[in-house]
């Protein structure tokens, strides 16, 4: 059965419309994994705050333990020095031991001050943890909600894409082989635009002027024309609701 040029052109316009939707859906589907990956990375960055706090606490606890051992060592040193006092025979030796004990006491006092400072920081960090843990749980919940939303979108767009591909095949099967082949060639070489509207005497694909006789014939729709500039199939812009 011979298909009229007007019907064939409408099929080309419909095919372009469907291809536009297919391109849009493919882009959306390609973006969804990237969006999820970005959201997951952001989540891990936020959750890392908890790890930072717990790591800081572990470091402080080790520091506190080291200070306790240092105090114990100095106290042992002081106890040993005190045992020497009854055995000294001269005032000079006695004075030297007392000076040594005083120096140890001063050192112990400084270590204990540092230990107290560490304990205060530990207490402050311990108070932070419940809030940070709560925030992490909230971020987890938000991410899971976002993930489910995106997975739902992905499923819906895949289904709609399958339907579009079926529609595309239906229209493609109605076009003659030569016209379809030409459409595909232009589509691939012109950034996915094989059909262009003709507004007055200007091709809306490349914005070149079209001959007056061609404009008349495109407007009537009894013959299929291609733009001499970009080779896109031309349809009369004001006679259709197809996007330009």
C-alpha positions as CSV (number, residue, x, y, z in Angstrom):
1,X,0.0,0.0,0.0
2,X,1.3,3.4,-1.0
3,X,1.6,5.9,1.9
4,X,0.9,9.5,1.2
5,X,3.8,12.0,1.7
6,X,1.7,13.8,4.3
7,X,1.2,10.6,6.3
8,X,4.8,9.6,5.9
9,X,6.0,13.0,7.1
10,X,3.7,12.8,10.1
11,X,5.2,9.4,10.9
12,X,8.7,11.0,10.7
13,X,7.5,13.7,13.1
14,X,6.0,11.1,15.5
15,X,9.2,9.1,15.3
16,X,11.2,12.2,16.2
17,X,8.9,13.0,19.1
18,X,9.4,9.4,20.4
19,X,13.1,9.6,19.9
20,X,13.2,12.8,21.9
21,X,11.5,11.1,24.8
22,X,13.7,8.0,24.5
23,X,16.8,10.2,24.7
24,X,15.4,12.0,27.7
25,X,14.5,8.8,29.5
26,X,17.9,7.2,28.8
27,X,19.6,10.3,30.2
28,X,17.4,10.1,33.3
29,X,18.2,6.4,33.8
30,X,21.9,7.1,33.3
31,X,21.8,9.8,35.9
32,X,20.0,7.8,38.6
33,X,23.0,5.6,39.6
34,X,25.2,8.7,39.6
35,X,22.7,10.5,41.9
36,X,22.6,7.5,44.2
37,X,26.4,7.3,44.3
38,X,26.7,11.0,45.1
39,X,24.1,10.7,47.9
40,X,25.9,7.6,49.3
41,X,29.2,9.4,49.3
42,X,27.6,12.4,51.1
43,X,26.1,10.0,53.6
44,X,29.5,8.4,54.3
45,X,31.1,11.8,54.7
46,X,28.5,12.7,57.3
47,X,28.7,9.4,59.1
48,X,32.5,9.8,59.1
49,X,32.0,12.4,61.8
50,X,31.1,9.7,64.3
51,X,34.2,7.8,63.4
52,X,36.3,10.9,63.9
53,X,34.8,11.4,67.3
54,X,35.3,7.8,68.4
55,X,38.9,7.8,67.0
56,X,39.6,10.9,69.0
57,X,38.2,9.3,72.1
58,X,40.4,6.2,71.6
59,X,43.4,8.5,71.2
60,X,42.6,10.4,74.3
61,X,41.9,7.2,76.3
62,X,45.3,5.9,75.3
63,X,46.9,9.3,76.2
64,X,45.2,9.1,79.6
65,X,46.5,5.6,80.2
66,X,50.0,6.7,79.3
67,X,49.8,9.6,81.7
68,X,48.5,7.3,84.5
69,X,51.5,5.0,83.9
70,X,53.8,8.0,83.8
71,X,52.4,9.2,87.2
72,X,52.9,5.7,88.6
73,X,56.4,5.6,87.4
74,X,57.3,8.9,89.0
75,X,55.6,7.9,92.3
76,X,57.7,4.8,92.3
77,X,60.7,6.9,91.7
78,X,59.7,9.3,94.5
79,X,59.1,6.3,96.9
80,X,62.6,5.0,96.1
81,X,64.1,8.4,96.8
82,X,62.3,8.6,100.2
83,X,63.8,5.3,101.2
84,X,67.2,6.8,100.9
85,X,66.6,9.6,103.5
86,X,67.2,7.5,106.6
87,X,70.5,6.3,105.2
88,X,72.1,9.6,104.2
89,X,75.1,10.8,106.3
90,X,75.5,14.4,105.3
91,X,73.2,17.4,105.1
92,X,74.3,17.9,101.5
93,X,73.0,14.4,100.5
94,X,69.8,14.9,102.5
95,X,69.1,18.3,100.8
96,X,69.8,16.8,97.4
97,X,67.3,14.0,97.9
98,X,64.7,16.4,99.2
99,X,65.3,18.5,96.0
100,X,64.9,15.4,93.9
101,X,61.6,14.5,95.7
102,X,60.3,18.1,95.2
103,X,61.2,17.9,91.5
104,X,59.3,14.6,91.2
105,X,56.3,16.1,93.0
106,X,56.3,19.1,90.6
107,X,56.5,16.8,87.6
108,X,53.7,14.5,88.9
109,X,51.5,17.6,89.5
110,X,52.0,18.7,85.9
111,X,51.3,15.2,84.6
112,X,48.1,15.1,86.7
113,X,47.0,18.5,85.4
114,X,47.5,17.2,81.9
115,X,45.6,14.0,82.8
116,X,42.7,16.1,84.2
117,X,42.6,18.1,81.0
118,X,42.4,14.9,78.9
119,X,39.6,13.6,81.1
120,X,37.6,16.8,80.6
121,X,38.0,16.5,76.9
122,X,37.0,12.9,77.0
123,X,33.8,13.8,79.0
124,X,33.0,16.5,76.4
125,X,33.5,14.0,73.5
126,X,31.4,11.4,75.3
127,X,28.5,13.9,75.4
128,X,28.8,14.5,71.7
129,X,28.4,10.9,70.7
130,X,24.6,10.4,71.4
131,X,23.8,13.5,69.2
132,X,26.2,12.3,66.5
133,X,24.7,8.8,66.6
134,X,21.2,10.2,66.3
135,X,22.2,12.4,63.4
136,X,23.8,9.3,61.6
137,X,20.6,7.3,62.1
138,X,18.5,10.2,60.6
139,X,20.9,10.5,57.7
140,X,20.7,6.7,57.1
141,X,16.9,7.0,57.1
142,X,16.9,9.9,54.7
143,X,19.3,8.1,52.3
144,X,17.1,4.9,52.4
145,X,14.0,7.0,51.6
146,X,15.9,8.7,48.8
147,X,17.2,5.4,47.5
148,X,13.7,3.9,47.4
149,X,12.4,6.9,45.6
150,X,15.1,6.7,43.0
151,X,14.7,3.0,42.5
152,X,11.0,3.5,42.0
153,X,11.7,6.2,39.4
154,X,14.2,3.9,37.7
155,X,11.6,1.1,37.5
156,X,9.0,3.5,36.1
157,X,11.2,5.0,33.5
158,X,12.5,1.6,32.4
159,X,8.9,0.5,31.9
160,X,8.0,3.7,30.0
161,X,11.2,3.3,27.9
162,X,10.1,-0.2,26.9
163,X,6.7,1.2,25.9
164,X,8.4,3.9,23.8
165,X,10.7,1.5,22.1
166,X,7.6,-0.6,21.2
167,X,5.9,2.5,19.8
168,X,9.1,3.4,17.9
169,X,9.3,0.0,16.3
170,X,5.6,0.2,15.3
171,X,6.2,3.6,13.5
172,X,9.6,2.4,12.0
173,X,7.9,-0.6,10.5
174,X,5.4,1.7,8.7
175,X,8.2,3.7,7.1
176,X,9.8,2.5,3.9
177,X,13.4,1.3,4.3
178,X,15.0,4.1,2.4
179,X,13.3,6.9,4.3
180,X,14.0,5.2,7.7
181,X,17.6,4.7,6.7
182,X,17.9,8.4,5.8
183,X,16.2,9.4,9.1
184,X,18.6,7.3,11.1
185,X,21.6,8.8,9.2
186,X,20.5,12.3,9.9
187,X,19.5,11.5,13.5
188,X,23.0,10.2,14.2
189,X,24.8,13.0,12.5
190,X,22.6,15.9,13.7
191,X,22.7,15.4,17.5
192,X,19.5,13.4,17.5
193,X,17.4,15.8,15.4
194,X,16.4,14.4,12.1
195,X,13.2,16.5,11.7
196,X,12.9,20.3,11.8
197,X,10.0,22.7,11.7
198,X,9.8,25.2,8.9
199,X,8.6,28.6,10.2
200,X,7.9,31.1,7.4
201,X,10.9,30.5,5.2
202,X,13.4,29.5,7.9
203,X,14.5,26.0,8.9
204,X,14.3,25.7,12.6
205,X,17.1,23.1,12.6
206,X,19.9,25.2,11.1
207,X,18.1,28.6,10.6
208,X,18.9,28.8,6.9
209,X,16.4,30.2,4.4
210,X,14.4,27.8,2.3
211,X,13.3,28.5,-1.3
212,X,9.8,29.9,-1.6
213,X,8.6,27.0,-3.8
214,X,9.9,24.6,-1.2
215,X,8.0,26.5,1.5
216,X,4.8,26.2,-0.4
217,X,5.2,22.5,-1.0
218,X,6.1,21.8,2.6
219,X,3.1,23.8,3.7
220,X,0.8,21.8,1.4
221,X,2.4,18.5,2.6
222,X,2.1,16.7,-0.7
223,X,5.9,16.1,-1.0
224,X,8.6,15.3,1.5
225,X,11.4,17.9,1.6
226,X,14.8,18.0,3.3
227,X,16.6,21.2,4.2
228,X,19.5,21.9,1.8
229,X,21.5,23.2,4.7
230,X,21.2,20.5,7.4
231,X,19.4,17.8,5.5
232,X,16.7,17.5,8.1
233,X,13.2,16.5,7.0
234,X,11.0,19.6,7.0
235,X,7.4,20.0,8.3
236,X,5.3,23.1,8.4
237,X,5.8,24.5,11.9
238,X,2.5,26.3,12.3
239,X,0.4,23.3,11.2
240,X,1.5,20.9,14.0
241,X,1.9,20.9,17.7
242,X,5.2,18.9,17.5
243,X,8.0,20.6,19.5
244,X,10.4,22.6,17.3
